[in-house]
């Protein structure tokens, strides 16, 4: 079984960066550096750019007059940071355990192994590693994804039980996917197909998962907390934009979905 994945970065379109509007950029930056392992790349006015291996992944833009977005509001469900290997995930788990980092949950999805947490302003985060692509099960254009107990001892045993110390998110870490809260998952799925050209690869329980190039998902939309809500309110913390990148040159564009989420294509 091959251990090397060519996706999602080599897909026709993949996630590049995510922007968040925040109340306290310094505090949020420290959290993403300590908990996720990102490094500060640069500062641009009120924005702190964080990333890995010199690549920008996350923009934190401070606006002092914001209110914390309520849980039911459309916007960000989580930003999913994809580590290059399972060994990197083991190193992250070792760090999180040693530092007693609070987490919200953990799952084996078949296509990936994932741990979930929340930043100080309530934005969801996923830390994950993909399983080998040739182990993913596809049928009629749909990929099998479940949610079973994450076998943490097996992850640690895969690197001998004592992984090398975590020294931060390694080069090659990327935003593997972004999961969005919407008022109507089916409607949002159609928008991603019709407007952005994505392929629906799984639909379940008020959620649609979409990708390009055969990845298990670059984008997910769900109505689990937000069924029936309208456009996002002004002056709220949370998602500022999602920037998608083409694998080959093409025109730049900016779109808004039906709930006011800004999607940039570069």
BELFENZI-V966133 format. One record per residue. N is the residue number from 1. SS is DSSP state (~ for helix, > for strand, _ for the rest). Layout:
# BELFENZI-V966133
n:N ss:SS
n:N ss:SS
This chain:
# BELFENZI-V966133
n:1 ss:_
n:2 ss:_
n:3 ss:_
n:4 ss:_
n:5 ss:_
n:6 ss:_
n:7 ss:_
n:8 ss:_
n:9 ss:_
n:10 ss:_
n:11 ss:_
n:12 ss:_
n:13 ss:>
n:14 ss:>
n:15 ss:>
n:16 ss:>
n:17 ss:>
n:18 ss:>
n:19 ss:>
n:20 ss:>
n:21 ss:>
n:22 ss:>
n:23 ss:_
n:24 ss:_
n:25 ss:~
n:26 ss:~
n:27 ss:~
n:28 ss:~
n:29 ss:~
n:30 ss:~
n:31 ss:~
n:32 ss:~
n:33 ss:~
n:34 ss:~
n:35 ss:~
n:36 ss:~
n:37 ss:_
n:38 ss:_
n:39 ss:>
n:40 ss:>
n:41 ss:>
n:42 ss:>
n:43 ss:>
n:44 ss:>
n:45 ss:_
n:46 ss:_
n:47 ss:>
n:48 ss:>
n:49 ss:>
n:50 ss:>
n:51 ss:>
n:52 ss:>
n:53 ss:_
n:54 ss:_
n:55 ss:>
n:56 ss:>
n:57 ss:>
n:58 ss:>
n:59 ss:>
n:60 ss:>
n:61 ss:>
n:62 ss:>
n:63 ss:_
n:64 ss:_
n:65 ss:_
n:66 ss:_
n:67 ss:>
n:68 ss:_
n:69 ss:_
n:70 ss:_
n:71 ss:_
n:72 ss:_
n:73 ss:_
n:74 ss:_
n:75 ss:>
n:76 ss:>
n:77 ss:>
n:78 ss:>
n:79 ss:>
n:80 ss:>
n:81 ss:>
n:82 ss:>
n:83 ss:_
n:84 ss:_
n:85 ss:_
n:86 ss:~
n:87 ss:~
n:88 ss:~
n:89 ss:~
n:90 ss:~
n:91 ss:~
n:92 ss:~
n:93 ss:~
n:94 ss:~
n:95 ss:~
n:96 ss:~
n:97 ss:~
n:98 ss:~
n:99 ss:_
n:100 ss:_
n:101 ss:_
n:102 ss:_
n:103 ss:_
n:104 ss:_
n:105 ss:>
n:106 ss:>
n:107 ss:>
n:108 ss:>
n:109 ss:_
n:110 ss:_
n:111 ss:_
n:112 ss:>
n:113 ss:>
n:114 ss:>
n:115 ss:>
n:116 ss:>
n:117 ss:>
n:118 ss:>
n:119 ss:_
n:120 ss:_
n:121 ss:_
n:122 ss:_
n:123 ss:_
n:124 ss:>
n:125 ss:>
n:126 ss:>
n:127 ss:>
n:128 ss:>
n:129 ss:>
n:130 ss:>
n:131 ss:_
n:132 ss:_
n:133 ss:~
n:134 ss:~
n:135 ss:~
n:136 ss:_
n:137 ss:_
n:138 ss:>
n:139 ss:>
n:140 ss:_
n:141 ss:_
n:142 ss:>
n:143 ss:>
n:144 ss:_
n:145 ss:_
n:146 ss:_
n:147 ss:_
n:148 ss:>
n:149 ss:_
n:150 ss:_
n:151 ss:_
n:152 ss:~
n:153 ss:~
n:154 ss:~
n:155 ss:~
n:156 ss:~
n:157 ss:~
n:158 ss:_
n:159 ss:_
n:160 ss:_
n:161 ss:_
n:162 ss:_
n:163 ss:_
n:164 ss:_
n:165 ss:_
n:166 ss:_
n:167 ss:_
n:168 ss:_
n:169 ss:_
n:170 ss:_
n:171 ss:_
n:172 ss:_
n:173 ss:_
n:174 ss:>
n:175 ss:>
n:176 ss:>
n:177 ss:>
n:178 ss:>
n:179 ss:>
n:180 ss:>
n:181 ss:>
n:182 ss:_
n:183 ss:_
n:184 ss:_
n:185 ss:~
n:186 ss:~
n:187 ss:~
n:188 ss:~
n:189 ss:~
n:190 ss:~
n:191 ss:~
n:192 ss:~
n:193 ss:~
n:194 ss:~
n:195 ss:_
n:196 ss:_
n:197 ss:_
n:198 ss:_
n:199 ss:>
n:200 ss:>
n:201 ss:>
n:202 ss:>
n:203 ss:>
n:204 ss:>
n:205 ss:_
n:206 ss:_
n:207 ss:>
n:208 ss:>
n:209 ss:>
n:210 ss:>
n:211 ss:>
n:212 ss:_
n:213 ss:_
n:214 ss:_
n:215 ss:_
n:216 ss:_
n:217 ss:_
n:218 ss:_
n:219 ss:>
n:220 ss:>
n:221 ss:>
n:222 ss:>
n:223 ss:_
n:224 ss:_
n:225 ss:_
n:226 ss:_
n:227 ss:_
n:228 ss:_
n:229 ss:_
n:230 ss:_
n:231 ss:_
n:232 ss:_
n:233 ss:_
n:234 ss:_
n:235 ss:_
n:236 ss:>
n:237 ss:_
n:238 ss:>
n:239 ss:>
n:240 ss:>
n:241 ss:>
n:242 ss:>
n:243 ss:>
n:244 ss:>
n:245 ss:>
n:246 ss:>
n:247 ss:_
n:248 ss:_
n:249 ss:_
n:250 ss:_
n:251 ss:_
n:252 ss:_
n:253 ss:>
n:254 ss:>
n:255 ss:>
n:256 ss:>
n:257 ss:_
n:258 ss:_
n:259 ss:_
n:260 ss:_
n:261 ss:_
n:262 ss:>
n:263 ss:>
n:264 ss:>
n:265 ss:>
n:266 ss:_
